[in-house]
Amino acid sequence: MQIFLQPGPVMRPLLIRDGQCYSSAMIYADHNATSPLRPEARAAMLAALDLGANPSSVHGPGRAARKTVEAARSAVAAALGARDQDVVFTGGGTEASALALVGAVAALKGHCTVLVSAIEHEAVARNAAATGVPVLPVGVRDDGVIDLAALQQILSAWDLDRQGVPLLALMLANNETGVIQPVAAAAGRVRDAGGLIHCDAVQGLGKIPVNVGLLQVDYLAVSSHKIGGPQGVGALWVRSGAPLLPVVRGGGQERSLRSGTENVAGLAGFGAAVRAALRDMPDMTRLRALRDALEARLQASAGIVVFGQAADRLPQTTNFALPGVRSESQMMALDLDGVAVSSGAACSSGKVARSTVLDAMRVDPDLAACAIRVSFGWNSADSDADQVAEAWQRIVSRILA
């Protein structure tokens, strides 16, 4: 069995079984996990695969491959309001954050303390812990927004001689709830204390404006597959002059900050996806309306609890729960009913795990165990919200019967 995307204004999965093509009614509402490959990215990747040369080679085919890599770098830089030369390509968002944190700590010779918001993705939290320097958590409010007062209290008592440089890790938007963080406000406080800030903007790119200058950050990570590009490709923007040493050493590619032959086809797809995502940004208004309609319908009919609803959120993300109906039961039943969603806490292992994000928001554990995440994207149709709602209402009725 193979699955392809059906061409058209809204790409839909096609099922290929025993050589026969069957239309699929699957509603894909898990874009925060991976957004399906855009046709522009697929076309760019196929063209790049035909180059068949190393971008570090000086002959004609090598120069063509290099041109493809640099075109992708320009696209990513433009999306971030940055200079091309400050973008370092990596194998994904996780590696980008690892390079920022581990590389910054190494450059500071360990004379630092990492502050990590309580809602960070494991890609950030685990790499912060792996640096070997002290790690301090920074709490969030009940709505999922970082507690700036608590951050200021920590920084006001900071001892540079004893604790070293404060290095804050704060995401731009949460992958589970979609809650957008006041990164610029936090960065200003950290900078006043003589510190640095890393921003995981993986979920923000293509959904909300991302500008490294306005955010006032020193490092910023993005990923290709969250915007309809290929998996296994990402980038780290590094402020000129920010301390950073390589984590992977070798032939000196990517300004010697990330050695290894670049993934030319993957980067071609990344660049194409970035350009398409920026072009489609106005469509987020439509997706916000779909999200809001879904929430309103389920709140009116079933009394769901929407997490982070009072905060500024990504326009296409909702995380909600119905008391007494566990996440895994909903997800399995929805999958069988042709709807793909997530628990919001399954990215690392493929299992439904307890959400550290909802824990940090002080959500009752029994309610948190009932949370699911719905996230729309570039190929979501206007009818998707209604179909998700109808399927959810059917399966909940069966579960509660």
Secondary structure as UniProt FT lines:
FT   STRAND          2..6
FT   STRAND          12..17
FT   TURN            18..19
FT   STRAND          20..23
FT   STRAND          27..28
FT   TURN            31..33
FT   HELIX           39..49
FT   TURN            50..51
FT   TURN            55..56
FT   HELIX           60..80
FT   HELIX           84..86
FT   STRAND          87..90
FT   HELIX           93..107
FT   TURN            108..110
FT   STRAND          112..117
FT   TURN            118..119
FT   HELIX           122..130
FT   STRAND          135..138
FT   TURN            142..143
FT   HELIX           148..156
FT   HELIX           160..163
FT   STRAND          165..169
FT   TURN            175..177
FT   STRAND          179..180
FT   HELIX           183..192
FT   TURN            193..194
FT   STRAND          196..200
FT   TURN            202..207
FT   HELIX           212..215
FT   STRAND          219..223
FT   TURN            225..228
FT   STRAND          234..238
FT   TURN            240..241
FT   HELIX           254..256
FT   HELIX           264..279
FT   HELIX           281..283
FT   HELIX           284..302
FT   STRAND          305..306
FT   TURN            307..310
FT   TURN            315..316
FT   STRAND          317..321
FT   TURN            323..324
FT   HELIX           327..336
FT   TURN            337..338
FT   STRAND          339..340
FT   TURN            347..349
FT   HELIX           356..360
FT   TURN            361..362
FT   HELIX           365..368
FT   TURN            369..370
FT   STRAND          371..375
FT   TURN            378..379
FT   TURN            382..383
FT   HELIX           384..400
//
